[in-house]
Amino acid sequence: MSTQILMPALSPTMTEGKLAKWLKKEGDAIKSGDVIAEIETDKATMEMEAVDEGVLGKILIPEGTEKVSVNEPIAVLLAEGEKMGATPAPKAPTPAPKAEAKPAAAAPAPQAPAPLAAPAAAPKAAAPPPVAAKPNDAPKGARIFISPLAKRLAKEAGLDPADIDGSGPRGRIVRADVERAIADGAKRKPAAASGASGTVDIFGQPYKAQINTGVRKTIAKRLTESKTTIPHFYVSLDCQIDELLSLRKKLNERAEGEMKISVNDFVIKAVALALRKVPQVNSSWTDEAVLLYENVDISVAVATPDGLITPIIRKADQKTVAQISTEMRDLAARAKAKKLKLDEFQGGGFSISNLGMFGIREFQAIINPPQSGILAVGKGEERVIVKNGQMVIANIVTCTLSCDHRSVDGSVGAEFMQAFQRIMEDPLRMLL
């Protein structure tokens, strides 16, 4: 008996997704566990595995289709030996009814008396009285009267003021007109819809629109939520990393090309050990309680074409620097290829963001909710410092901790940074 393959919910918050690619074609045999399609959620592109065995009889939703609702049928799976019968086609917009030509007999016959009401209706068919000119009635290039607030709202909504009817004096466009146009679904600027170049904004500035992906929208939503709802505070320390660099060089030479440990791998290990010493930072705030995590799971920011994603090194405190290096390299590669599994980037108790490879000396990172902290790591560089009363040159990296003040007090944040600094400056602690 045939069964329907439904659009899966690949994350707790997923309500719809894009059917990015079919990896099986109609007529292919399918076994339980086979990867049959790639689904793009608001966070990543994920593989969809078959639950049952059979033959892919009919694809109902073609690849590339966006906004496919969870639990919507996307294909039909046939049992062994079963043939495909009539299957409803995928949903498509119902075409508007076309006007049909009526037979000649239906037209008023010449000898039929004209309705008495017809002459009276004639005045109603007359042209309406002239109305005041509106901005979009003006010739191309003519001045458009619009209030500064309405202009800003129209720009943010991607609307062309020329497409908005003004209700103010002399047809001036006011805030209410823009809000009404948004509610009515007024036409957006061509570049905002297609990404075409060669258009200009309402100030005459040329631009090319880059359409926001689902991942980008999710990042924007979460970071806005973070900065507006979490009381951030920041503490910074300089770490002297000459011994760390020397140890890294020796380990990479000993590996003989089989692996290449980075400074960031040491940072991950040092953060994990510091979180063990100061567990209050490895936490999340809720109105009922502060959640102290038992495992040390480190989220590491990785840049992708769609924006940042944070794959997780699970139980980082229990892994060697070499294990962290191998795992991080694999996670970063699959993150950029949109091949991470759900549990590989959701969760984590603390985050690291490293911009040192871009030459950034120091910065402050935004907390990744619901976590309570994120460490911003700058570039390691030679600086002149005073040591034992003498000026010497040392390799220094500036690190800044962003904390949620609801769950992490200032003294606790400072204690964590001291523990982190001691481990970074005495890297043999990471090998014990």
QUILINNOR-V446386 format. One record per residue. N is the residue number from 1. RES is the residue in three letters. PHI is phi in whole degrees, -180 to 180 (none if undefined). Layout:
<<N,RES,PHI> <N,RES,PHI>>
This chain:
<<1,MET,none> <2,SER,-71> <3,THR,-131> <4,GLN,-92> <5,ILE,-93> <6,LEU,-103> <7,MET,-64> <8,PRO,-82> <9,ALA,-93> <10,LEU,-94> <11,SER,-152> <12,PRO,-60> <13,THR,-101> <14,MET,-75> <15,THR,-117> <16,GLU,-157> <17,GLY,-159> <18,LYS,-105> <19,LEU,-82> <20,ALA,-68> <21,LYS,-160> <22,TRP,-89> <23,LEU,-100> <24,LYS,-125> <25,LYS,-116> <26,GLU,-57> <27,GLY,98> <28,ASP,-75> <29,ALA,-76> <30,ILE,-128> <31,LYS,-110> <32,SER,-60> <33,GLY,98> <34,ASP,-66> <35,VAL,-82> <36,ILE,-108> <37,ALA,-159> <38,GLU,-113> <39,ILE,-114> <40,GLU,-98> <41,THR,-96> <42,ASP,-75> <43,LYS,-120> <44,ALA,-167> <45,THR,-95> <46,MET,-127> <47,GLU,-84> <48,MET,-108> <49,GLU,-100> <50,ALA,-73> <51,VAL,-95> <52,ASP,-112> <53,GLU,-101> <54,GLY,158> <55,VAL,-122> <56,LEU,-73> <57,GLY,-82> <58,LYS,-153> <59,ILE,-93> <60,LEU,-90> <61,ILE,-117> <62,PRO,-70> <63,GLU,-65> <64,GLY,94> <65,THR,-75> <66,GLU,-99> <67,LYS,55> <68,VAL,-87> <69,SER,-70> <70,VAL,-59> <71,ASN,73> <72,GLU,-81> <73,PRO,-61> <74,ILE,-117> <75,ALA,-163> <76,VAL,-119> <77,LEU,-105> <78,LEU,-96> <79,ALA,-74> <80,GLU,-60> <81,GLY,84> <82,GLU,-83> <83,LYS,-106> <84,MET,-77> <85,GLY,-96> <86,ALA,-69> <87,THR,-123> <88,PRO,-59> <89,ALA,-70> <90,PRO,-58> <91,LYS,-61> <92,ALA,-139> <93,PRO,-59> <94,THR,-72> <95,PRO,-65> <96,ALA,-66> <97,PRO,-62> <98,LYS,-90> <99,ALA,-70> <100,GLU,-100> <101,ALA,-70> <102,LYS,-83> <103,PRO,-63> <104,ALA,-58> <105,ALA,-65> <106,ALA,-78> <107,ALA,-71> <108,PRO,-58> <109,ALA,-70> <110,PRO,-57> <111,GLN,-82> <112,ALA,-73> <113,PRO,-66> <114,ALA,-69> <115,PRO,-61> <116,LEU,-65> <117,ALA,-75> <118,ALA,-60> <119,PRO,-60> <120,ALA,-67> <121,ALA,-76> <122,ALA,-58> <123,PRO,-59> <124,LYS,-67> <125,ALA,-80> <126,ALA,-65> <127,ALA,-62> <128,PRO,-66> <129,PRO,-62> <130,PRO,-62> <131,VAL,-116> <132,ALA,-64> <133,ALA,-64> <134,LYS,-109> <135,PRO,-55> <136,ASN,-80> <137,ASP,-88> <138,ALA,-73> <139,PRO,-61> <140,LYS,-58> <141,GLY,91> <142,ALA,-71> <143,ARG,-68> <144,ILE,-108> <145,PHE,-87> <146,ILE,-151> <147,SER,-72> <148,PRO,-57> <149,LEU,-65> <150,ALA,-64> <151,LYS,-64> <152,ARG,-67> <153,LEU,-64> <154,ALA,-65> <155,LYS,-64> <156,GLU,-63> <157,ALA,-86> <158,GLY,73> <159,LEU,-101> <160,ASP,-91> <161,PRO,-55> <162,ALA,-65> <163,ASP,-97> <164,ILE,-111> <165,ASP,-83> <166,GLY,-92> <167,SER,-111> <168,GLY,-84> <169,PRO,-57> <170,ARG,59> <171,GLY,75> <172,ARG,-63> <173,ILE,-85> <174,VAL,-117> <175,ARG,-55> <176,ALA,-61> <177,ASP,-68> <178,VAL,-67> <179,GLU,-62> <180,ARG,-67> <181,ALA,-65> <182,ILE,-64> <183,ALA,-66> <184,ASP,-85> <185,GLY,73> <186,ALA,-61> <187,LYS,-64> <188,ARG,-87> <189,LYS,-63> <190,PRO,-55> <191,ALA,-67> <192,ALA,-69> <193,ALA,-91> <194,SER,-118> <195,GLY,80> <196,ALA,-72> <197,SER,-101> <198,GLY,93> <199,THR,-105> <200,VAL,-127> <201,ASP,-85> <202,ILE,-69> <203,PHE,-98> <204,GLY,86> <205,GLN,-86> <206,PRO,-71> <207,TYR,-156> <208,LYS,-126> <209,ALA,-82> <210,GLN,-108> <211,ILE,-63> <212,ASN,-73> <213,THR,-81> <214,GLY,-61> <215,VAL,-64> <216,ARG,-63> <217,LYS,-65> <218,THR,-66> <219,ILE,-60> <220,ALA,-61> <221,LYS,-65> <222,ARG,-70> <223,LEU,-71> <224,THR,-63> <225,GLU,-60> <226,SER,-64> <227,LYS,-73> <228,THR,-95> <229,THR,-118> <230,ILE,-106> <231,PRO,-75> <232,HIS,-78> <233,PHE,-141> <234,TYR,-131> <235,VAL,-133> <236,SER,-125> <237,LEU,-145> <238,ASP,-96> <239,CYS,-111> <240,GLN,-86> <241,ILE,-118> <242,ASP,-62> <243,GLU,-67> <244,LEU,-64> <245,LEU,-64> <246,SER,-66> <247,LEU,-65> <248,ARG,-60> <249,LYS,-62> <250,LYS,-66> <251,LEU,-65> <252,ASN,-69> <253,GLU,-67> <254,ARG,-66> <255,ALA,-73> <256,GLU,53> <257,GLY,85> <258,GLU,-73> <259,MET,-155> <260,LYS,-136> <261,ILE,-78> <262,SER,-102> <263,VAL,-62> <264,ASN,-63> <265,ASP,-64> <266,PHE,-66> <267,VAL,-61> <268,ILE,-59> <269,LYS,-64> <270,ALA,-65> <271,VAL,-62> <272,ALA,-60> <273,LEU,-68> <274,ALA,-67> <275,LEU,-67> <276,ARG,-66> <277,LYS,-79> <278,VAL,-127> <279,PRO,-67> <280,GLN,-63> <281,VAL,-78> <282,ASN,-87> <283,SER,-153> <284,SER,-138> <285,TRP,-92> <286,THR,-133> <287,ASP,-65> <288,GLU,-90> <289,ALA,-164> <290,VAL,-90> <291,LEU,-89> <292,LEU,-98> <293,TYR,-78> <294,GLU,-80> <295,ASN,-93> <296,VAL,-99> <297,ASP,-109> <298,ILE,-103> <299,SER,-88> <300,VAL,-120> <301,ALA,-68> <302,VAL,-127> <303,ALA,-81> <304,THR,-128> <305,PRO,-57> <306,ASP,-92> <307,GLY,127> <308,LEU,-75> <309,ILE,-136> <310,THR,-121> <311,PRO,-63> <312,ILE,-117> <313,ILE,-92> <314,ARG,-78> <315,LYS,49> <316,ALA,-63> <317,ASP,-69> <318,GLN,-97> <319,LYS,-109> <320,THR,-76> <321,VAL,-61> <322,ALA,-65> <323,GLN,-65> <324,ILE,-62> <325,SER,-61> <326,THR,-63> <327,GLU,-67> <328,MET,-67> <329,ARG,-65> <330,ASP,-67> <331,LEU,-63> <332,ALA,-64> <333,ALA,-65> <334,ARG,-74> <335,ALA,-66> <336,LYS,-69> <337,ALA,-92> <338,LYS,59> <339,LYS,-116> <340,LEU,-73> <341,LYS,-82> <342,LEU,-57> <343,ASP,-76> <344,GLU,-90> <345,PHE,-138> <346,GLN,-109> <347,GLY,113> <348,GLY,86> <349,GLY,-110> <350,PHE,-160> <351,SER,-123> <352,ILE,-128> <353,SER,-127> <354,ASN,-117> <355,LEU,-113> <356,GLY,-61> <357,MET,-67> <358,PHE,-98> <359,GLY,82> <360,ILE,-78> <361,ARG,-75> <362,GLU,-161> <363,PHE,-162> <364,GLN,-117> <365,ALA,-97> <366,ILE,-90> <367,ILE,-61> <368,ASN,-94> <369,PRO,-65> <370,PRO,-92> <371,GLN,-65> <372,SER,-104> <373,GLY,-156> <374,ILE,-146> <375,LEU,-104> <376,ALA,-97> <377,VAL,-113> <378,GLY,-92> <379,LYS,-84> <380,GLY,-81> <381,GLU,-151> <382,GLU,-77> <383,ARG,-135> <384,VAL,-86> <385,ILE,-128> <386,VAL,-101> <387,LYS,-134> <388,ASN,55> <389,GLY,78> <390,GLN,-120> <391,MET,-81> <392,VAL,-134> <393,ILE,-100> <394,ALA,-139> <395,ASN,-85> <396,ILE,-124> <397,VAL,-129> <398,THR,-95> <399,CYS,-122> <400,THR,-125> <401,LEU,-97> <402,SER,-99> <403,CYS,-125> <404,ASP,-86> <405,HIS,-69> <406,ARG,-71> <407,SER,-111> <408,VAL,-127> <409,ASP,-73> <410,GLY,-59> <411,SER,-67> <412,VAL,-70> <413,GLY,-62> <414,ALA,-66> <415,GLU,-62> <416,PHE,-62> <417,MET,-65> <418,GLN,-65> <419,ALA,-64> <420,PHE,-63> <421,GLN,-62> <422,ARG,-60> <423,ILE,-71> <424,MET,-64> <425,GLU,-85> <426,ASP,-131> <427,PRO,-63> <428,LEU,-63> <429,ARG,-59> <430,MET,-73> <431,LEU,-98> <432,LEU,-76>>
